[in-house]
Amino acid sequence: MQALQQYNRAIISRLNLIGIAVTLLLLHTTASARDLSSEPITPISPISDLNQAKVDLGKVLFHDTRLSSDNSISCASCHDLKSGGADSTPLSLGVNGTKGTTNTPTVYNTQLNFVQFWDGRAANLHEQINGPVQNPVEMNTHWPEVTTKLSQDVLLRQAFEAVYPEGLKADNLRDAIAEFERSLITLNAPFDRWLKGDETALTDEQQQGYQLFKSYGCISCHQGANVGGNMYAHFGAVNDISAYFETRGTPLREADLGRYIITHDPLDRYLFKVPSLRMAAYTAPYFHDGAIPDLDSAIKIMGRFQLGREIPNQHITSISAFIRSLAGEHPELSE
């Protein structure tokens, strides 16, 4: 791990130097001359192939507590669509008040992730849906029990028969929920409007924050349409992460080991899927353990452990303002 951190320090150092040079160039370039096609972050595009009938069924299931063993927990219990697609607790509560093991990520824009869950154990949304339903600390049930329970609902059964030839089956339940989750794409973010040429979409502070975001090297992990979600990274890429866990004040837990839980490869200790920053303005607390209460504190910790930099408060404020410009719009956010 020490050798890996030394390698990461060298890479981050080069990125920082390149980023500073790029930033200076950009700050002295007129806005009209910007080549937005070369930006490392791209606007989110609408999903053009959604099956609306499946989306509608999936929305019903997403809010249906019958997916849990005691009829108390729905997907929406932890993924509150009105407030960013997550919840405001470090670790969500499942059936019988059982505490989860990792912080609930936003469900918005998950279609853009290259894998699902913090440890990447699900390859796609269909696989991801199995996790909470069958996890004993979340919904604590199994698909045969769910299908039996839901099949007693005549109207729901008829609705499925109208959309799926096989009717209300476990595969179709997963497919409908996945289709609804695919529809949860946030569009028209201020930053996306700026990328498309609207010079008034961002404040001066947000534009400065974006340049700082690039010059510090944050962009090396947070880029693309989802501003993350497309790669793994070690928590503690540059500095020993044990200092973070000591400061947290709670013992190291299995969930802190990241992808190592799945692969058992020592190189995967503390390796996590890089989270999307698209809805980060709404989804405090932060990190896999939900231990960091606010965005500014999260930026400071990322600078220290991922970049080997102590970011000044003034720069943190600007970077935070930029991150807030990444949040887009969706009808579910305002319902």
C-alpha positions, 0 to 999 in steps of 0.5 A: 500500500505504501508503494501504491501511495508513493506512485499516486503521489507522483501522479497527483503531483504531475496532475497538479502541475498540469492543472495549474498550467491549464488553469492559468491559461484558461483564466487568461482566455476569453469565454468566447474562445473556450473549446468546451468540447475538450472539457473533462466534464460533459453535459448529461443527455436525456435517455431516449429509449425509455419504456414509459409503461415500465417506468410507471410500474417501476415508480409504483414498486419503488414506493411500495413497502411490500418489497420488505419483509415487514411492509415497513421499508420501500426503496424511497425510504432511503432514496428520498427523491424529493431531496436528492435521491438519498437520505440525511442519515449517516447509515440508513435504517432497515427493517426492525430499525437495523442500521445499514453498513454504508451511506446511502448513495443518490439514486439519481443518475445511477444509470451513468455509473459503470458499476453499482454500490460503493464496492462495485458488487453489482454490474448494473441496475438489475443486479443492484435491485437484488441487494436491498431486497435480499439484504437482512439489514435492509428489506430482509426478504426474498423474491419468491416471498415478494412475488407471492405478496404482490400477486395478491394485488389484483390491480397490480397483477393486471398492470404487469400482465398488460406490460409483460407477457409473463406477468408479475414475475421476479425478473419483471419486478426488477426490470420495472424498477430498473427502468424507473431508475434509468429515468432518474436523470437530472438535466439542465444543471447550471454547469451543463448550461454553461458547458453548452455556451450559456455564459450567465449560467455560472457565477464568477465564484462557480467558474473559479471553483471549477478551475480550482477543481481541475488545478488541484487534481479533483478532476482526475477521479471526478469527470465525465457526464456523471462527474464520477461513477466511472472508476474505482479509487483508493480512499487514501490514495496519497496519505495513509487513510488510517489517520482518517479512521482514527479521527472518525472515532469509531473502530475500523469496520468491514465496510471500510475495506471497500472492494476487498470484501468482494475480491479479497485482493489485498490491493483492493483494500479501501478501494471504492467506486468514485461517487458521482458529484452530480447531486452532492449538494443534496446528499450530506452526510458524505463518504461511504461511512456517512461520517462527514456532515457537510460538503466543505469538510468533505472537500478538505478531507479529499484534498488531504487524503486523495491529493496530498494538499491542504486546500485553503478555506477560500478555495474550498468555498469556491469548489463547493459553489462549483459542485452545487452547480452540478445538480440538475432538474427532475420532476421527482425533485419538485413533486 
